[in-house]
Amino acid sequence: MTGAGHSPKRLPAAVACLATTILVGGLPSSLAAQTTDDDLRQGTPNGSWRSTYSAPSHPPTLIRNATIMTAAGRELEGADILLRDGVIATIGTGLSTPPNAIVIDGTGRFVTPGLIDTHSHVGVSPVPEVPTSFNNNETGMTTPQVWIEHSIWPQGPGFARVLAGGTTTIHLLPGSGDLIEGRGVTVKPVRAVTAQQMIFPGAARSVKMACGENPRGGSDFPTTKMGNVSGYREAFVAAAAYRDEWDGWLASRAGDMPDRDLGLETLAEILRGNILVQWHCYTADEMATNLQVAREFDFAVRSFHHAVEAYKIADLLAETGTAASMWSENWGFKMEALDGIPENVAIVSAAGARAIVHSDDDMRVQFLNHEAAKSMWAGRRMGMDVGRDEALRWITANAAWALGIEDRVGTLEEGKNADVVLWSGDPFSVYSVADQVWIDGALRWDRADPAYQEIADFDLGLTGRGGER
């Protein structure tokens, strides 16, 4: 079996729909597991809320004679890559063809890891834009008890469009109206009926925190920068006491089990190092202050988001091991975003900090490769030596680290998940598009084959393809 257009057989639409209904009708056996201590700490009793994602089976896929951009320091011309059993099996030249493999001619084309967006609201914000669809911003000074996965609309049209742009992992976050907004979650943009079927298995949960104008934009406390900081500190003082109470009880099992508090449960997991902090913050002074808050309570900030002034404290970000998830060019739309520069990403990267290009936008996430290209060329115009591998890491390897999944995705290396994109040309060219996209070795998008062009339920009536489902 050869050629990019080969498609494994599909179930008839009605049968596929019935199979999906049966799949989600009952809880998988993994969710009936006995509650563990970790479940109690993390707020998932009886194994509830675990991922039920399962990759479909797919024949081995061998891409030949392509330019392979590994995002791991190597760029190989005229090389082959073999995807088998859900992982990257081999990268090299002149690879032998396994039995029953699909062979694709990659001549003139490029292969990269699947792109990763660290900041998205796809499926939880208004698409279509009506008030009842807006599900990403809860109200309150701190709302760590809410989880964004409970707001996901799996049938949202944005997921299919994300996939067509070569992005295979997205990190969904709550909004930024509160000091501590709630838990985020990492998902795969695949067709699903329930949110649990999209969640990246084993990926750490995160917490979205926010500083600056957004959480102090109302008439109630906090209304100042100092009010923001006092709000964080009060929350973590309470969380430390809650953590100590629960850890003491779990160690001794003496007396009654403490009462649960969903908000403090989340914050205690930050203090234990089990939940990653993703912090919405624009200005250099506030990022520096928030690093002091983290130091006081002995937790790490995994990444600052937006970070328009990150270039001013690039050395501090490198010193503390804090990533910055930035736009390529988006500033000036409010006072705290006034001092942005197009070289921001390149400067942070040159300082040795983990630079990331994110979207925070349903359109930008469809063109993350172009967003990274703009930052790469801004750095080059400044006289900086920014190579393609470095720029690719801004939307793959560094992003994977920020989400705590760097051991599975983000680079093309043997044994890692086969999240792979075959591009029509140089991915940093505005003329290049994603020809094919694999997630865990399964073909999920094919520009030449309508059978692999996912259409959201919401869009079926606009495509004339409703009968295919």
N, C-alpha and C positions, 0 to 999 in steps of 0.2 A: 504494500500500500504506500503510495507516494503522492506528494503534491500538497500544496497548502490548502487546497479546497476539500480534502477528504473529511467527511463528517461521519462519525459513528452513528449507528441507528438510534432514532429517538422513539419513545413511546408515543402513541397517538395522544392528542391533546387531552381528551376526556379521561383516558387511563392515567396520564401523568398527573392530572389535577386530583383524581381520586387517590393516587398513591401518596401525593403530598398531604392530603387531608388525613389519611390513615397515619402517616408519619407523625403529624403533630397532634393527633387526637388524644394520645396518652403520653404520660411522662416516660422518657427513656429510663432504663434500669439504673443508669448512672446517677439519676437524680433521687433515687430511693436509698442512697447510701446513708449509713448511720452518721449522725452528726459528730464531727471531730472538733478538737479544740480550735483548730484554725477556722472552722466554720463559725464557731461561736465568736471568735475575735472579729472575723471579717463581716459578720452580719449575714451569713448564708446558711441558716440552720437546715439540716437534712439535705445538704448539698444543693439547695435551691439556687436558682439564678446562674447555674453553670452553663457554659456554652454547649449547644447541641449541634454545632456545625460539623458537617461531614463532607469531605471532598468526594465528588463522583469519580469512579474509576475511569481511566483513560489509557489507551495504548502508549507504549514508549514513543517519545518524539525526539528526532534527531535533526537539529538545524546545522546545515553544512556551510562552510566557506563564508561566514559572516564576520563582521568586525564586532568582537565581543568586548564590551565595556564592563569590567567587573565591579567597579566602585571599590575595589580593594587594592588599588595601586598598579593594576595591570590593564593594558588595552591590547587585545590580540587581534591581528588582522588575518583573514583567511582561516579562521578557526572554527571548530565544531563544538556543539554543546548537546549533551544527551540528558533528557528529562525522563526519569523512570521511577515508578512507585511513589510519586508525589514529591521527589526530591531531585536535586541536580546530581546526576550520577557521575558524569565525567565532563571535563573541558579539555580540549586538545586539538590536534590536527590528525586527519586521516582516521577518525574513529570508525570502528566496524559497526555495521547496522544490526541491531538486535532483531530477533524474529518478530514479525507482526508490527514492526515500528513504522510510524509515519515519518517520512523523510522530507524535509523542506529545504529548498535551495535558498540560502541566505546571501547569495552573491550581490554585492552592492548595498546590502542592508546591515542594520546594526541591532545588536542584542544588548539589553540592559536588565538589571533587576527591576521588578515591579516598583513603581513609584509609591511613595508614602507621604501622606498629608497628615501633619501633626495637629492640625486645627481645622475642624470642619463642623458644620451644622447641617449637613445633608440629611434629609429624612426627619429632621426635628424642627426645622424652621419653615417659614411659609413658602412652599412650592407645591401647589398654587398659593398665591399670596392672599390669604383670607385670615382674619383674626383668629378663628378657631383652629387654624393649623399651626399657630405660633406656640411651640411647646418647649422652648429652650431657656426660659428665664423665669425663675420662681421669685417671689417677693419676700423680702425680709433682710435684715442686716447680715445674718449668716444663715445659710440653708444647706449645711453639709449632709442633711438627711436625704436629699433627693438624688436620684440616679438618672442620668440622661438616657440610659438604655430603656427606661420605662416610658420614654417619650418617642421612641423610634417608630416611624411608619415604614415598615419594610417595603411597601409597594410604592414608595416615593419615587418619582421619575428621575431624581438626581443620581441614584445609584448606578443605573445603566449608563448614564452619560459620563460618570466618573471612570467607569471601567473602559469605555471607548477611548479615553484619553491616556490609558496606560497606567492608571493608578490602581493598585491592587490592595492597599491597606489604607484605611482612613481612621483617624482618631476623632470621635464625636465628643463634643464638650458642651456643657451648659453655657448660658450667656454670661454676661459680666456685670449684671446690675447689683450684685451683692458682694460683700467682702469675701465670703466663702460660698460659692454657688452650688457645689454638689459634685457628685462623682461623674467622671467621664469613662468612656469605654472605647476599645479598639475593635473595629469590625472589618469584615471583608465585604466589598460591594457586590454581593452575589444575590441571585434571585432567591427569595425566602418568603415564608408566610409569617414567621415569628422572629422577633429580634434575636432570640437565643440562637437561631440557626445562622446568624451572621457574625456572632461574636468570635473573635480570634481566640482559639482555645489556649488557655494558660497565660494569656497576656495579663499583665498587672492592671488593675484599675487605677484610675488617676483621680485627682481632685482639682477642680478649676477654682483658682482664687483670683481676685481682681483688686487692683489698686487704681488710684487716679480719679478722673472725673466721673467715670461710670457709676461706681458705688456711692459717690457722694453727690450725685446729681439731683437728689430730691430735697424735700424740706425737712426730713427727719434725720436723726443721727445716723451715720456720721456726715458732717458737712465740711470737714477739713482733712488735710493730710494726716495731722496728728490724731484725728478721730479714727481714721482708717487703721492706723497702727495700734491704737489702744484696743480696737475691736478684734484684731488678730490675736493680740497678746491675751486678752481675757478669754478668748475661745480656747487657746492652747493651754492656759493654766487649768481650765476645767477639764480639758482632754487628758492632761497628764495625771490628774487625780483619778479620773475614770479608768485610764489604762492601768494604773497601779492597783486599783481595787480589783479589777478583773483578772490581771495577771496573778495577784496574790491568791484569789479564789481558785483559779485554774491550777495553780501549783499545789494547793492544799486540799481543795474540795471540802473545806470545813465550813459548816453553816449553809445558809440558803444561797442560791445563786443570785448575784446582784441583778438589779433591774436593768433592762436594756434601755439605752437612749440612742436612737438611730443617728443623730448628729454627732454625738461624742464618740460613737462606735467608729464612724468614718475618720474623725480626727485622731483617735487613738491609733488607728492603723497607719496614719502618716508618721506618728511618733515612733512606731515600731519599724518603720522602713518598708512597709508592705504596700503602701499606696503612694504613687508618684505625684509630686506637686507640679502642676502646670499653671503658671502665674501670668495673667494678663497684666502687662505693665509697659508703659511707653517711655518714661523719662529715666535718665541715668541716675538721678538722685534717689528716685523711688525704688529702682531696682537695687541700689546699694543698701538702702534702708531695709528692704525686705530680706536681703541676705543676712542682715543683722538679726532680724526676727527669727529667721531659720536657725541661726547660730545659737541664739538664746535657748531655743527649745530642742536643739540637737536633731534637726531634720535637714534634708537636702532639698534644694529647689532643682527639679530636673530640667525645666526649661522656662525661660521667660518668653511670653508670646507677644507678638507685634514688635516690642523692643525697638522702637523707632530710633532711640538714642543709644543703642547698644555699642555703637562704635566708640562712644566716649568712655566706656568702661570695659573695653574688650579685654584688657589685661586682667581685670578683676574677675571677669567671667571665666577666663582661662585658669586663673589661680584657684578658683572655687570649684571648677569642674561643672559649671553651669552652662547648659546649651541656650541658644537664643533662636527662637522660631520667628522669622521676620518676613515681611513682604519684600518683593523686589523693588516696588515703587508705589507706595501708597502712604501719603502723609499730607499734612496741611489742612485736613478737614475739620480739625478742632485744635484748641490751643496746645494741648499736651502732645499733639502729633506734628507740631509746627516745624521742628528742627530736624527733619529727616533728610537723608542724602542717598543717592542711588548706589553709592559705594559701601553702604552699611554692611551688607552680607560679606563682601570680600574683605573688608577690614577686620571684622570679627574672626573670619576664617584665618587670615594671615597672623593674627595674634595667638593662634593655637587653641582657641575656643571652638566648641562644636557649633558651627553655623548651619542653620536650617532655613529653607525657603518653604513657607506655608501658604495656605490660601485664605482661610476664613471667608470663603466666597464660593457660591455654587458654580460660578463661571471659571474662576481662576483654577479651581481644582481640576478642571478638564484640560488644562494646559500647563501643568506644573513644569514640564520640560522647558517651555518657553519662558516661564517665570525665572527659572534658574539661569537660563541663557542670558536674560537681561542683566542679572546681577553679575554673571561672569564677565560680560562685555563692559559693564560699568567699571569693574576692577581693572580690566585690561587697559581701558582708556585712561585710567589713573596712573598707569605704569606698573601695575602689579602683574606678576606672573601667575595667572590663574589658569590651570589646565582643566581639560574636560573631566578627568577623573575626580578632581577636587570639586568641581561644580556638580557633578552627578551625585556625589556624596551628600550634598545639601538636600537632596530630595529622595535619598535612599538610606545609606548607612547611618548618617548622623540622625536622621529622623527615626530610624529603627531603634537607635540607642535611647533617644528621648522617650520612647514608649516602652523600653525594657524588653524588646523582642529582637535585639541585634544578634542573638545566637541562632535565629531561625530565618530571618529575612534581611534585606538591605544590601547584600552583596551577592555576586555570583561566585559561589564556592561550593565544592563538592560536599554533599551531605545536607546542605541547607534546603529549605522549602523551595520548590520549583515555581516561584513567583517570578515570571519572566515576560519581557515584552520584546517583540520583533518589530522594529521600526522600518519604515520605507526608506529612510536615509538617516543622516546624522540627526540624532534626537534634539540637538540644539539649533537646528535649522527650522525656521518658521514654515518651511515647505514640507516637513516630515510629519507623518502621522503614524499611529500605532496600527500595524497590519494585523497582528495577532497578539493576544494576551492570555497567558496561562496563570492560574492560581492553584498551587499545590499540584502542578503537573497536569491539571485538567484545562482544556481549552475553554475559555469563557468568552472570548471576543474574537471574531474574524471579520475583517472589513470586506472580504470577498464572498462571505457565506452568510446569507440572512438567517440561517438556522442558528448561528452563533452571534447574533446581534440582539442582545437582550432588550426587550421592550417592557417597560413598566406597565402594570395593569392600568394605571391611570391614562397612559398614552395609547392604549390599543385602538380606541375609536378614532385616533388621528392618523393612524398608519395604514388602515385598510388590511391589516394583518391579523385581525382578531380571531379568524378561523384557525390560525396556527396554534393557538393555545387551547 
